[in-house]
């Protein structure tokens, strides 16, 4: 997006984006106050510099009767012309961007802004050193103990960002999420936390690229955000592949050893010759209906049932993973080594974020909860048709140990100094497509009453927002007050029947010239998303992500269609080109939407409904007239929605 920057008195050079930081002495003083505050485990708002009011009446005069945003910006710079005015004092971490036009490349912008120490970002949130572990200068893991220390704190407003049905070029959900939070924190004087998913290296190195936002609405350091971050995805890779190795090793040993030898391996005698069952083994015994707790009391039949999982190799659904796109590993043959004694079978590699462990991380609420969820993961069936879990293999605890640091969200910052929590990254087309519950819960406590937590739902509102409501909110108990639907003129033209949009190829003339009729035709897609999202009982705000070629008539068409479809508001945004300043109107609309929210959260289907009833509810919600099931389905279909093969008929969504 290439929009002209609003007039300022600053030079239009990329180096001018580098912003002044707080005086080192002031930053150190803030840290000392945070450390010395022994009255409360969490730093009180008074122990750090509070944000100054950013909404100030403009000086009197003709045409100056509106409210204008004030900047908490750089000292000793000439003031910006109306409507933006510099405040009298800078905020501790909020920075003011001097934007350039045309907008430089994302990486140039990101590398030209020196991040603040993450200690300062944490202190501004009210976190003391005991509440996080540093991962270098600009990242920190926020510990779950914060939830215990702030359990009496009232939650802030909860906002989810979704989008219309996506096109190959994307509609800017992440950029809008970041830009909105920069507007709320840097211009509207609100305590705000952005909650985002961690990007996979596969899309990052592919056509899609990174997920840190774009233009002047980014998370920094951008390279660290998009690559290894704090190692969470690597931990998932290690845990997933440990379980995969345990599966094949167990099959190997069961095929080559006697019942007695297997039992001796699983429950060896100590130096005194005594045996004992581990806790996870007692769970397996209970599952088998065996109440004995002394290994020496088991009968030969009970020893056989306990020691042999009898996994059916053809039923195994657990595959290896890696965090890059390597199409030649999608299908492989294993067991070809001379030591494997001919135990050959076909399997393959998925991308790491497709692992069920990623979905577990995103939905867990505590370390103990994660341990239980990891242990319950089903990897296949026995030859008699019984499901086999990670705990049946005895590796649930080992998986948890590998994930013990990954459960803590990572604290980062935006270009304008507002805080970001990055955690988990499940895809929406194979999982629920949202960042973690624990990150959202921590953020809601940290911002407190009147603050804002803005989280992004992956893919379009038809998948990401639906799963946010029906899965994430159901598990977490959290209730959103506002849902944002991001739309672009370009995407609406495509949904209205415009030419195909292909990544890497120039856009057709239809997308860079005015065509109101094409936009209006595509607004049917937007209207359906608005109606669907409103059915949950939340206020819907449409964010029109403006591109340079978009015309006023086209944007008016989208605004009119949005309001006619029942949106609370529809706002044009220029946050890609202008940072938080370009999303101030969106921030005000979101604030009004949250403050006026009164309806309870409504789920699409009851949890006790059958699998088929849930599928039919979702299909009709999307616009299908019915669901057809194939005669043959994979063996695990009776237990998991994601394995059901369904056919959507007469879909209404464009």
PEZICOR-V175586 format. One record per backbone hydrogen bond with DSSP energy under -0.5 kcal/mol. CO is the residue of the C=O (numbers start at 1). NH is the residue of the N-H. If there is no record, write none. Layout:
CO;NH
CO;NH
This chain:
11;13
13;16
14;17
15;18
23;27
24;28
25;29
26;30
27;31
28;32
29;33
30;34
31;35
32;36
33;37
36;38
44;47
45;48
54;56
54;70
56;68
61;64
66;58
68;56
69;85
71;87
72;91
74;77
81;84
85;71
95;97
97;99
105;109
106;110
107;111
108;112
109;112
109;113
110;113
112;114
113;115
117;120
117;121
118;122
119;123
120;124
121;125
122;126
122;127
123;126
126;43
128;131
129;132
131;143
133;141
137;118
139;135
140;142
140;411
141;133
141;143
143;146
144;147
144;148
145;149
146;150
148;151
150;153
157;159
157;453
158;481
158;482
159;455
160;162
160;484
161;457
162;486
163;461
167;170
172;176
173;177
174;178
175;179
176;180
177;181
178;182
179;183
180;184
181;185
182;186
182;187
183;187
183;188
184;190
186;72
187;70
190;192
191;452
192;419
193;454
194;196
194;421
195;456
196;423
200;204
201;205
203;206
203;209
212;219
214;217
217;214
218;415
220;413
221;225
222;226
223;227
224;229
228;231
231;235
232;236
233;237
234;238
235;239
236;240
237;241
238;242
239;243
240;244
241;245
242;246
243;247
244;248
245;249
246;250
247;251
248;252
249;253
250;254
251;255
252;256
253;256
253;257
258;262
259;263
260;264
261;265
262;266
263;267
270;273
274;270
278;281
278;282
279;283
280;284
281;285
282;286
283;287
284;288
285;290
286;289
289;291
293;277
293;295
294;297
295;298
299;303
300;304
301;305
302;306
303;307
304;308
307;309
310;383
311;313
312;315
313;316
317;319
320;350
322;352
324;326
326;329
327;330
329;349
332;347
334;345
337;340
338;341
340;343
342;344
345;334
347;332
348;320
350;322
351;354
352;355
353;427
355;358
355;359
356;360
357;361
358;362
359;363
360;364
362;437
364;438
366;370
367;371
368;372
369;373
370;374
371;375
372;376
373;377
374;377
375;391
377;390
379;317
379;318
380;388
381;312
382;385
386;382
388;379
388;380
389;393
390;395
395;399
396;400
397;401
398;402
399;403
401;404
403;407
405;408
409;142
410;422
411;140
412;420
413;220
414;417
416;95
418;414
419;194
420;412
420;422
421;196
421;423
422;410
423;436
424;198
427;431
427;433
433;458
434;426
436;440
437;441
438;442
439;443
440;444
441;445
442;446
443;447
444;156
444;448
448;451
451;157
452;193
453;159
453;455
454;195
455;161
456;435
456;458
458;464
460;463
460;464
460;465
461;466
463;467
464;468
465;469
466;470
467;471
467;472
468;473
469;474
471;475
472;476
473;477
478;480
481;539
482;160
483;541
484;162
484;486
485;543
486;164
487;545
488;492
489;493
490;494
491;495
492;496
493;498
494;497
500;502
502;505
508;511
509;512
509;513
515;519
516;520
517;521
518;522
519;523
521;524
522;525
522;526
523;527
524;528
525;529
526;530
527;531
528;532
529;533
530;534
531;535
533;536
533;538
534;537
536;602
539;483
540;568
540;569
541;485
541;543
542;544
542;571
543;487
543;545
544;546
544;573
547;550
551;555
552;556
553;557
554;558
555;559
556;560
557;561
558;562
559;563
560;564
561;565
562;567
563;566
569;542
571;544
573;546
574;577
574;578
575;579
576;216
578;581
579;582
580;583
581;584
582;574
583;587
584;588
585;589
586;590
587;591
588;592
589;593
590;594
591;595
592;596
594;597
606;609
610;614
611;615
612;616
613;617
614;618
615;619
616;620
617;621
618;622
619;623
619;624
622;653
626;649
628;647
634;637
636;639
636;640
640;643
641;644
644;646
645;630
647;628
649;625
